Amino acid sequence: MTELTEIWDLSDTEVFTRYGDVFVPRRHEQMTAVCDLLSGIPIPHVLDLCCGEGRLSEEYLRRNPEGRVTLLDGSREMLDRAVERLAPFGGRHAVREADIEDHAWRQGATYGAVVTSLAVHHLDGAGKRTLYKDIHAMLAPGGAFVMADLVEPTGAAARALAGDHWEQAVREGSLEQFGGDEAAIAFEKSEWNYYRLPGPDPLDKPSSVAEHLDWLREAGFVEVDVVWMYAGHTVFTARRKAN
Ligand SMILES: C[S@@+](CC[C@H](N)C(=O)[O-])C[C@H]1O[C@@H](n2cnc3c(N)ncnc32)[C@H](O)[C@@H]1O
């Protein structure tokens, strides 16, 4: 079993790399839903926004032999890991190191889809609204925006349930994948469960499902929907209208 002192010493990147498959509830199901929603995109080029280790990109490239991805992340360490992961796909990727809040990366490229997982909640409401408008402008007609992320519950009962489900999923995943409570302890000690935090968090600023849906429609998207939700983790889909 990993000692608590070792867990404290890990950076966020190391914690997520080691325990991500447990910390992200039903991660495989989420990634499958995201990639299922990319079928029929008008250009086989996908921007993976805040790609981390490139897990979504890997799944997209595996399914689409003609596909290409652009990996964007603010962490060089994560980008290096993603590039390593995508090595078997023969250079069908480009890399962009950038902050999601910056605007330079939002100019000058057109994609068939933009995907993102567990990152947009770092932006405040105004940042999300602007991001959705910019992503809409970056998509080819008929292009898709698919986002998996934490959402903000609108009441105490929903918050408690999201927290409970997340904790339970992590306990089960820890047992399955680590044969014990190592990942569950890391989850608790790193205070990863947003729904258990006592008050607002300076880094994590999830918005409600209703806000996301409103802001996506306001940005011009059509077919705006929630297709999957568990433990506060939600998959949204939206399309730029085809010409
Ligand atoms: C929780 S991880 C999720 C990674 C990946 N999307 C996944 O689902 O496996 C969050 C990722 O967002 C990146 N990130 C966090 N804040 C960022 C920012 N302000 N700009 C760019 N990337 C950021 C981190 O480096 C990390 O790779």
The ligand as a Tripos MOL2 file, in Angstrom:
@<TRIPOS>MOLECULE
LIG
   27    29     1     0     0
SMALL
NO_CHARGES

@<TRIPOS>ATOM
      1 C1         -7.8630   16.5260  -14.8790 C.3       1 LIG1
      2 S1         -6.7880   16.6490  -16.2260 S.3       1 LIG1
      3 C2         -7.7710   15.9780  -17.5510 C.3       1 LIG1
      4 C3         -6.9300   15.5170  -18.6990 C.3       1 LIG1
      5 C4         -7.6820   14.8420  -19.8410 C.3       1 LIG1
      6 N1         -8.5470   15.7770  -20.5340 N.3       1 LIG1
      7 C5         -8.4390   13.6520  -19.3380 C.2       1 LIG1
      8 O1         -9.6600   13.7270  -19.2060 O.co2     1 LIG1
      9 O2         -7.7820   12.6410  -19.0710 O.co2     1 LIG1
     10 C6         -6.8150   18.3860  -16.5540 C.3       1 LIG1
     11 C7         -5.8390   18.8040  -17.6450 C.3       1 LIG1
     12 O3         -6.0330   20.1860  -17.8710 O.3       1 LIG1
     13 C8         -4.7640   20.8240  -17.9460 C.3       1 LIG1
     14 N2         -4.9670   22.2070  -17.5040 N.ar      1 LIG1
     15 C9         -5.3670   22.6290  -16.2760 C.ar      1 LIG1
     16 N3         -5.4810   23.9640  -16.2600 N.ar      1 LIG1
     17 C10        -5.1270   24.3890  -17.5040 C.ar      1 LIG1
     18 C11        -5.0410   25.6600  -18.1130 C.ar      1 LIG1
     19 N4         -5.3360   26.7800  -17.4330 N.pl3     1 LIG1
     20 N5         -4.6570   25.7250  -19.4030 N.ar      1 LIG1
     21 C12        -4.3500   24.6230  -20.1030 C.ar      1 LIG1
     22 N6         -4.4020   23.3860  -19.5790 N.ar      1 LIG1
     23 C13        -4.7970   23.2660  -18.2890 C.ar      1 LIG1
     24 C14        -3.8580   20.0300  -17.0300 C.3       1 LIG1
     25 O4         -2.5030   20.1720  -17.3880 O.3       1 LIG1
     26 C15        -4.3760   18.6200  -17.2840 C.3       1 LIG1
     27 O5         -3.7040   18.0020  -18.3320 O.3       1 LIG1
@<TRIPOS>BOND
     1     1     2 1
     2     2     3 1
     3     2    10 1
     4     3     4 1
     5     4     5 1
     6     5     6 1
     7     5     7 1
     8     7     8 2
     9     7     9 1
    10    10    11 1
    11    11    12 1
    12    11    26 1
    13    12    13 1
    14    13    14 1
    15    13    24 1
    16    14    15 ar
    17    14    23 ar
    18    15    16 ar
    19    16    17 ar
    20    17    18 ar
    21    17    23 ar
    22    18    19 1
    23    18    20 ar
    24    20    21 ar
    25    21    22 ar
    26    22    23 ar
    27    24    25 1
    28    24    26 1
    29    26    27 1
@<TRIPOS>SUBSTRUCTURE
     1 LIG1         1 GROUP 0 **** ****
